[in-house]
Amino acid sequence: RYGIGAAAVEYSDRLPKYIRITDISDDGRYSPEKPVSVNNIFSENYFLSEGDLVVARTGASVGKSYLYKLKDGPLVFAGFLICLTADRDTLLPQYLEAYLKTKSYWSWVKVTSMRSGQPGINGNEYSRLLIPLPEITEQRIINKALSEADTLIEKLEKLIEKKNNIKQGAMQELLTGKRRLPGFSAEWEAKKLGDLFSLAASYSKSKFINDGGTYLIMDMGSVSSVGKNISSKRTFLSSDLLQTGDLVMPKDDIGGGNIIGKVAYVDRNDKYILGDHVYKLTAKTPEINTLFFSYLINSNAVSIRLKKKVAGSAQLGLGRKSVEDEDVYFPKDKDEQVSIASVLSDMDTEIEKLESQLTKYRNIKQGMMQVLLTGKIRLLSK
């Protein structure tokens, strides 16, 4: 069934909640950035029922799917979604949900959705999708195995969320002086970033491209929305390299994103060179612990103020003087800076290990799906 062709309206508890393609996460959950409603006299004909599964039929998200959960509340599905209702005598909805996440399914989507313009798959094409289908008993066994994997993944996701919340709380207290670490009582002071760091404009990447050397480029794409270093290897040749301890800050708003006002800390032994559209921040004195200042600048208080300074007409950007004039409040004692940075860095290390474990679990589940939902490996009841 195709969804209702109606526009979304501002959310109201007096109107049905609306689910659109954009409200479905990449891993198949109802996860709206902001809930919306629908106001249409025919809405009652488009409520999802338990076991219904919707798939995106057009656009860049074509093929994305969501299995309706009662805990998500009553939902009316939108026009760019197709609702699939399984014949439960032969197909369990949870089995179908799992199959629509396999590589086999996504290969079919890639081929079937090809269009001269925008990609899409219509209802007739979805009806011709072939599914490797065991009997109901084996479907239940497969669902149970995948559900156990999901439980492990969900527990780890909740633990990571908890650890991130703890870290955010620690940052709010430790980076403002509200809570002091044992052994420190020296005063904190306020200074401008320009008094603490020298700023260098970025270089054009093209002038360094050469097959003679391999470096890691530090540009806007190297700084994540939470201030992490995610640079990728490129080929360059230059003696002007970034040093360990330098900070890299995006300065231009290209393609949106949430990276203006964030910094990445250069902490690896790899060779880095500064890329386009970024500033290099280098400490002016050895009394500055740049790892501490990376956390301080990435904290909500400072990064939000920097974002508010973005200006421009044709090209939005963060001016050098705007960065240099930004006031920061920090401990005068470098040892306290180092201790705070160490506490937060240890938290980051723990979270990164958990995220690595989560990736491993997700990969294991994907491998299970690939063999269990294609019949390559069979699970039989005892």
N, C-alpha and C positions, 0 to 999 in steps of 0.2 A: 504494500500500500504506500502511495506517495503521501507526504505530509501536507499540512494545510498551507496554502499560499497567502500568508498574512504577515504584516509587519510586526516587529517586536515593539512593545511599549514599556514604559517605566514600570518596574516591578511593583505590584500591589498584592496584598494578601486577599483582596476581593476578586482578583482575576487569576486564571490558571497560570502556572509557571510554564515557561516556554523553553524548549531545548532546541538549539541550532547546532550546526557543524562546529562553530567556534566554542561551544560550551562543552565539547567532548575533548578530553586530554588525549595525548598521543598513545597512552597506555589503556585507553578505553574506559575512562571514568567520566561521570558527570561532574565537571569542574569548571563552572562559569567564573570568569573574572568578576562579573557583576550580574546577579540574577535578573532576568527580565520576564515580563508577562506577555500574554497575547489577549487581545480584545476582539473577539469575533463570534458571531452567533452560532457558527458551526464548530466551534472548538471542542464541544463534547464528543464529536465524532472522531477526534484525533488523540484521545488520551491513550497512553501506553499501558499495557497490562503486563503483569508479571510473566517473564519469559519472552517478551517481545524484544527484538534486537533491531536497532536502527543502523543503517550504513549511509555514509556520505556518497552522494551520486555525482558530484561535480566539483570542479576547482582543484586547487593544490592538495586538498585533504581527501580527495576521492578514495574510497576504500576504507576509510577510518570507521570504526564501529563501536557501539556501546550496547551492552545488555542491560535492560531496565532493571533497577533495584527498587524495591518498595521503600527502602530507607531514604531514597532521594525525593520522596513525595510525589504527588500527582504531576505528570508532565505531559504537555501537548507537544507533538513533534512537528518541526517546521518543514517547509516545502522542499528543501534541498536534501532531505533525508528520506530514505525508503525504509519502511518497517517490514521486517521479516518475522513471520510467526510460524514456528516449527510445528510440524505434525508430530506430536510427542509419542506416538506409537512407534515411530521409526527414528526420530532425531531429538535428542535432548538439547535444550537451548544452550546449556553450559558447554556442551561439546562443540556446537556451532560457534559459540563465542571464542573458544580456544582455537578452532581451525582458522578463523578469520584474523589470527595473529601469526600464522605460520609463513615461512618464506614461500611456500608453494602458492598460498593465496595471494601474496603480494606480487609474485611473478605474474599471476593471472591478471591482477589489477593493472600492472604496468602495460601488458599487451592489450587488454580489452579497453582500457581508457584512452588509448591513442586517438586523438582528434586533430583536425587541421588547426583548430583554435584552442579552446579551453578543454582540458581533459574531462571525461565524464563516462559514467556507466549507468544505463537506464534499467528499468525494472525487468524488461525482457532479457537483457544481457545477464543480470543477476540470476534470473530464473534458470539460466543454462550453466551456471557454475556447478562443476562436478565435485562432489565431496567424497573422499574415501570413508566409507561408512560401515563400521562393525555393528553387531547386534546391540540392543539396548543395554544388556548386561555388561558387555565389554566397555561401552561408552561410560557407564557409571564407574567402572573400575579406573578408567583413564581419567575421568573427571576428579575422582578422589585423589589420585596421585598428583595431578596438577594443582588441586586445591591445597594439598599439604605443602607444595612448593610455594604457592601464593601466601600461605600463612607465615612461612619463614621470611619471605620478602616483606610482607606488611609489618611484621614485628621489627625488622631491621630498619624499615622506613620510619617507623614511629620512634625508634631509638635515636636515629640520626636527627629527626626533627627536635627531639628533646635535647640532644647535645647542642644543636644549633641555638636553641632558645637559651640554654644555660650560658653559652658563649656570648650571646647578645647581651644578656643580663650582666655578665662579667665586664664586657666592654663598656657598658653604660656607667658602671660603678668605678672601674679601675682607670678609665681614660678621662674621667672628670674629677678625680680626686675625692669622690664621695666615700670610697673605701680605699684605705692604704694597706699595702702589704706590710707584714711584720718587719720591724727594724728600720722603717723609713719615717722621718718626720720633717724633713727639710721642706721649705716653701716651694710652691709651684709658681710659675710666672707666665705672663702672656706676652707673646711676640708675634710679629708678622712672619708669614712663611718666607718672604723675601729676605728677612734678616737671618734666616736659618739655612736657606737653600739658594743655590744659584740655578737659574732656569736656562736651559738651552733649547732652542727650536729644533724641530726634527729635520732630518735630511731627506732628500728624495732617494727612494730605494734604487731607482734606476742607475744612478751614478756608481753604485757599488756592485752591480751585478757582474759577475765574472766567474768563469768555471774554475778559477784557481784556488778558491777557498770556500769552505762551508761554514756559515754562521747562522745564528738564530735571529730572525728579524723581530724587533720589538716595535709594533705599531698599534693602531687602535684595536685590531683583532686579537691582540695579545693580552688585553686587559678584560677580565670578566666583569659581570655586573656586581660581583661581590668583592672585586679587587684582587683577583687571583691572576697569576702569570700563566697564560695559556698559549704562549708563542709557538710557532711552528718553524721547522728548518727550511732555510732557503740557501741559495748559493751566492756568496758575496766575497769581495776582496777589499779589505780596508784595514788601516792601522788604528782608526778611530773607533774603539770599542767601548761598550758600556762596562762599567766595573761593578763587582759585587757590592751591594749596598745602595746602588743608584735606584731611584724611583722613576717610574714611567707613568705619565698622566695623559690620557686622551684630551685633546683641546678642541676638536671640531666635531659637530653633531652630524655625522654622515650615516645615513641609513637608520637613524633612530637608535634605540637601545638605551640601556641604563648605565652607561659607563662614564659619562662626563662627571668629573668630580671624584672619580676613583683613581687609585694608583696601584701598580703592580711592583712588587719588590724583586729586584734581580738578585737571586740567591744561589744560582747554579754555577758549576764550573764550565758550562758551555760558553761559547763565544757569541756575544750579543752585539748587535749594532742597531742604532736608533732608526726607526722607520718614519713614515709620513704621519702628519696630523697628531703628533704627540710632543709633550715636553719631557726633557730629562731633568730631574731634580737631584742635585748633588749637594751633600752637606758641606757647609762652609767651614765647620770646625769639627775636630775629633770628639767634642763633647756631646755630639748628637748621635743617638742611636736610630738609624734610619728604619730599622724594622719596627721599632716603637711608633715612629711617625707614620709608617704605612698603615698601622692599625688606627692611629688617631685620625688621619685624613679620611680613611674609609669608614669611620664611625658616622652614624646618622647626622650628628650635630654639624660636623664640618662638611661632609659631602653634600648635604642638602643646601647649605649656604653657598657652596661653589656652583651647584646646579642653577641656583637663582641668578647667578651672575652671567649666565650664557646669554649672548646678545648677537645681533646681526640682522641683515635684511636678506640678501641672497644666500649667504652661508652662515648658519648659526655656529658660534664658537665661544670658547672661554679664553679671554685675553690674558696675556702674560701679567699685566699689572693687576688684574683681578685676582690672580693666584697669589702674586707677591704681597698684596695688601690684606690677604686673609689672616685674621687673628687666630692663633691657636694657644691653648692653655696646657702647660706641660710641667713635669717635675724638673727642677734645675739639676738635681742629682742624676747623673747619667746611669749610676748603678740601679736607681729605681726605674728608669726607662727600660733598662735591660731586663730587670726582673719582671716587669709587667709584660713586656714583649715575650718573654720566655713562657709565662703562664698562658698567654693567648696562643702562642705558637704550639705549645703542647696540646691545647684543645684542638687546634687545627689538624695536628698530626693524627689525633685519635679519630676525628671526624673523617679525615681522608682515608684512614684504614677501614673504617666502617663502610664508606662509599665504595671502596675497592672491593670489599666483601659483597656489597649489594650488587655491584656489576657482575661479580662472579656468579652469584645466585641467579640473577636474571639470565645470564648466558646458559647456565645449567638448565633452567626451565625452558629456554628457547630450544635447546638441544633435545630435551624430553619431548616437546611439542613436535619437533621435526620428525622424530622417529615413531612416536605413539599415535600421532594423528595422520600418519601416512601408511600405517600398517607395516613399517619396516621392523618394528619390535612389537610383539603382542603381549598383552597382560591378560592372563586367563584366571578365572576364579578357581579357588581350591575345591 
